[in-house]
Amino acid sequence: MVNDLRVPPLFAARAPRVLGDEAVPWLAALPELAAAYARKWGLTFEGEAMHGYVGVVQPARLADGTPVVLKLGWRDGESADEPLALSTWAGRGAVLLLESAPGDGVLLLERLDASRTLDDLPLRSAIPLVGGLARRLAVPAPASMSRHLRTEAAQLTEELPRRWAELGEPFERRLVDDAVAICRELGPAAGDLLVNEDLHFENVLAGTREPWLVIDPKPLAGDLEWGVIPLFWNRFTESTLDERFALIVASHELDAAKARAWTLVRAVQNWIWMVEEYEESGEDSDDPAFVTVPEIAVWAASR
């Protein structure tokens, strides 16, 4: 059985810029890592590998012919609890985790239809579907979760103004001050729900067990309102922010004031990331989050 992973050229070219120089040896080791887990789990690769921003997914089949995918992900803090979240959801609203090797960033998952996402549906149909999934996934977070919104908010009260100042104060100070005030007010009382902070239209694929299933979670324990902002910066031009916010709040059954507040915090956080990335690379990012966060931040702060 020959299982050769071909890392997608676009991913190989972009990963060092997005992930840093440490990604270079990781990329070089991916083919052997994939082959090792193919042997361990009895996989036969088929078709071309796919990729996102921080990982490669290789379609494969089990020995009995069951279609699966082998996911090889970059190990970082945001993704560390992905296998824990997926095992907690156990396929209820999310892709089913079959095997995992968290230390190597390797997951074996059921295969979904990557050609069909909620990007294919009208916005007024897609957002309620996301809302239903988000509510189902918002179960009590496992005690062993490594990320908690209470901790992250406390860190942001120091981190946001410091990084903003180090970057030469690239936007209005009142936005940073408002974000810090929100973290101080809402952070200590943040909840303990299992929240996916990267739930957006392209991360919901068509399935067979259920019509739509969530993939690639970035989980933490906290408030469901923390996870709103990806639904703003994706498909940004298809509605006004007010229209979209009303639809999100209704479909997710959120506290509107808390949703707007956490959206401001995450917009300011991402705006700082955007400036940092531009300074490091000298080129604008094509990430929709970075393109739209200034407008989202100003909108959220004006309410």
MOFEN-V163939 format. One record per helix or strand. SS is the DSSP state (hx for helix, st for strand). FROM is the first residue (numbers start at 0). TO is the last residue. Records with the same first field share a line. If there is no record, write none. Layout:
BEGIN
SS->FROM-TO, FROM-TO
END
This chain:
BEGIN
hx->8-18, 22-40, 81-88, 101-103, 117-119, 122-136, 148-165, 172-188, 200-202, 223-226, 229-232, 235-237, 240-251, 255-280, 287-300
st->43-44, 49-50, 54-60, 66-72, 93-93, 96-100, 105-109, 112-116, 139-139, 147-147, 192-195, 203-205, 211-213, 218-221
END
